[in-house]
Amino acid sequence: MNDSTATRRGVIAAVGAGVGLAGCLSGSDDDGTDDGSSEETDDSTELVDGIDATDLEARRERMPDPAVTVDWSEAREFRAWLFDDGNRSNGRFDYTEDLPPIDDDDSPVLEVLDGYPEQVDGLLSQGTTQVVLGQFDADEIEARLEDGDVYDVRDEYGGYVVAEDEGGEPIAVGEDAVVIGTEYERPIDARHGDRDRLEDVDPWMTHVLETLPADSLVTGEFLTPVGEAVDVAEIYCWGLSMADREAETATWTFVFDRPDDITDDVRSEIESVAAETHDLETDGRTLTLEGAVPEPPDGHQ
């Protein structure tokens, strides 16, 4: 492992540890259910109403308008940094204000900030980028980068100073954020209105985020959760929120292609993500579950 990889993993681990949501979607070993609206072709391509379940754009075109809009002057700050990636991925993001310790001494966060977590308001991870939100003295950080031996200041982008380590891993520093990752331009452009934001492209994610409580830990994704035990192809998008990293309860919200997709079998599958169901509500194509957070699987924290 080279130094660049280790450094980048340091901040990724910090964000992941802060959000701590993966274990909350691992409550079932079932293979999912087939209620007739989804099917598999001979080449194992799963279909939802005749559309490839992984074809987000085709499914998006079929979804009705949820009639929600974002008041960006009132929305939580991290939402403005979420960017549309042109369906290159499922749009997974994780955000936390319950800041975890960073154990990696080579973390770029510790390298460029004089104080962590005092200067930091939240950590956001989406795709290959991580955004450290807060209030920073960009001139002071630039001087530290120039005086140090880890980063070389290379450029400026959208008002953010861009530096690279010897492995070519970039970091962009501004008054409101430190952005880490080779695609640092994307969240910066979204934040400043020069690129489509995730919620501009799909208001169903706005619906999810405004259905969930405004908790300290939030995650969201389109399509069925990748790599998790929930295997329901008809899930169009979903989100999860928790009060903090030690919370014993969580709220999950799932949006389906059609209201009829929420069958009894699907409800049972969704309930399996919680150790105990406290409340389960259905509103049209939206299912919201409040329940106890399950213990993480062995090997996960």
Buried (B, 14 or more C-beta within 10 A) or exposed (E): EEEBEEBBBBBBBBBBBBBBBBBBBBBBEBEBBBBEBBBEEEEEEBBBBEBBBBBBEBBBEEBEEBEBEBEEEEBEBBBBBBBBBEBEBBBBBBBBBBBBEBEBEBBBBBBBBEEBBEBBBBBBBBBBBBBBBBEBBBEEBBEBBEEEEBBEBEEEBBEBBBBBBEEEBBBBBBEBBBBBBEBBBBBBBBBBEEBBBBBBBBBBBBBBBBBBEEBBBBBBBBBBBEEBBBBBBBBBBBBBBBBEBEBEBBBBBBBBBBEEBBBEBBBEBBBBBBBEBEEBEEEEBBBBBBBBBBEEEEEEE
